[in-house]
Amino acid sequence: MSILVLMRHGESLWNRENRFTGSIDVPLTMKGRAAAAKAALKCPGLKFDVAYCSTLSRAQETAALFLEALESKPPLISEPSLIEKNYGILQGLNKDRVKATYGEDIYNLWHRSYDIGPPGGESLYELGLRLHPFFKQVVGEDLRLGKNILLVAHGNVIRSLVMLIEKLDSQAIAKLEVGTAVPLIYHLDEKFAVIQK
């Protein structure tokens, strides 16, 4: 049995400003840094064999602070397929302004739906096409070897992985919220079956 911890990065500058961040590299706030370290309190004594994170700095710093607080020193590997979905024309825009401009229904469709992305951006389905092969092959091999794994990435990356692991449908995933710096702890067998969450 392996333990897999999925975690979204701590609060970023654009999270605080309520802007669509997507694949833009935006740093953590002081609050985000503190939350990343504090998240370790939810996993006392847990040691990891390997850690993966997005290549964006907010995920890398979150992973490093979390591991430091746990006094766990696994290899920390940056992986491009873990980058947040591209929000296309919405990247950098304030979410309230987008909602006011396009209406709540279109906003929700672009932001939360499974198979429709914003203009010039990715849907959750498209994100999964680039994300799931890495997860199934590389992380899957670690799970088969019985390793404890940390994966720190972004809200939609975590949603896509939760959808895969928990076998959620497109309706359920549209309602799933992923908080910043909140570890999701799964006990999995070598076939990704959830033994305990």
N, C-alpha and C positions, 0 to 999 in steps of 0.2 A: 504494500500500500504506500502511496505517495501523497504528499501534501502539496497542493497548488494554491498559491496566494495570488489573486488578481487584484490590482489596485490602480485606480486612476491617480494621476499626479495631484499634488496639492494645488491650492488656488493660484492661478496665474494673474498677471496684471490685467489681461483682457477678460478673464472670468470676473474679476472685481468690477470691471467697467461694463459688464454685460454685453460683450462683443463676441461675434463668431470668430473663433481663433483658428480652427481647422489645422492645416498643415504649416501655418506660419510659426516660426520659433519665437515664442514670447516667454519671458522669464517668470519665475515664481515671485509672489509677494512675500513679505516677511511672515504674514499669516500662513501662507502656503508652506513655507519652510518649517515653521513650528509644528504645523499639523502633520507633516511628513514624519517628523521625529516622534511626535506623540502617538501616531498610529501604531508604533511598536508596542505600546502598552496593551494592545488587543491581541498580541501574539507572544506572550511572555515565554522566553526560553526557546523559541523556535529557531532552528538553524537551517540554512539553505545550502544546497549543494551547488546550485547555479541560479543566476538571476539574469533576466532579460528585460531590456527596456527599449523604448522608442529612441530614435536618434535625436529627437528634439530635447532641448536642455531642461525643460520643465519636468519631463519624465526621468531623465538621467539624474537630476539633482534630488528629486523625490526618492528614487531608489537608493541613492548613496546615503541620504540622511536617515532613511528608514533602517537600512542595514547597519549603519553606524550605531544607531540607538539600540539595536538588538545585539550588538557586538558579534555579528555574523559577517564573515568575510569570504563569500563565494566569488567566483569570477562574475563580473558584471558585463554582459554582452549587449552591445547596441545593435538593434535589428531594424532595418528600413521598413519592413512590412508592418511594423507596429506603429507607424506614424498615423496620426488622426486622419479621419476622412477629409478630403478636400471639399470645402464649402463653396467653391466657385465664386460667383459674383457676391456672395454674402460675406466672405472672409474680411474681417476688420470692421464690419458694420455692427451698429448697436441693434440688439435683438428687438427692443421695443419699437425702434424706428422701422425695422423690417416688417414687424407685425402691423404697424399703423399704415405702412405703404401698400402692402400686398394683401392684408386681411389675415385673420387668425387661421382660417382653413388652409390657405396656401402656405403660411408660415409653418403650421404643424406638418403639412405634407412634406415640405422640404427638410424640415428639422428632424422629424420623428419617424417618418414612414420607412418601411423596409426596402421598397424597390423603386422609389422615386427620389432622386437627388436634386439639389438646387441647380439652376442653370450653370453649366461649366464645372460642376462638382460631381461628387460621388454619392451614390445611395449606399445604404447599409449592406445591401446585397453585393454591390461592386466592391466595397471594402472587404467583405468576406472572401471574395475571389482571390485577393492578393494576400490576405491574412491566414486563411485556414490551411493552405498547404504547409506553410512554415510551422504552424501550431501542431498539425497532425504528424508531420514528419520529425521535426527537431524536438519539440517539446514532448511529443508522443514517445520518442525514443528515450528521453530522460525518464518519463513516467514508467516505461517498461523496465528500466533499470532501477526503479525504486527510489529515484531522487526526489528531494523536496525542492520545489521550484517557486521562485518569485517572478512575477511578470508585471511590470509597471508600464502603463501606457496611457491611453486617453479614453474619454467617455464612450465614444462609439466603438472603439476597439474592444473595450471591456464588454459593452453590450453585445457585440457580435460573438465574443467568446462565451458569454453566459448563454446566449441563444443556442450555440453549438453544444455546450456541455449539458445544459438542462433540457435540451430538446424543446425549446419554446417555439411557438408559431409566430407569424408576422404580426398578428393582433397583440399577442402578449408582449412582444419585444417593443412595440410602439409605446407601451405604458411604462417600461422599465426605466427608472432613474438611477444613475450611478453618481454617488456623491464623491467629492474630492477627498483624497487621502483616507479612504475607508477600505480596509482590507477585506476581501471576500475570500474565505478560507474553505477550500474543498479537500476532502479526503477522497482520492480517486483510485480505482484499480487500473490495470494496464490497458484497459479498453475504454478509458475515460468515463466509466460508470461511476456515478456519485455514490459513495458509501455514506458520507456525512457531509453536511454543509454547516 
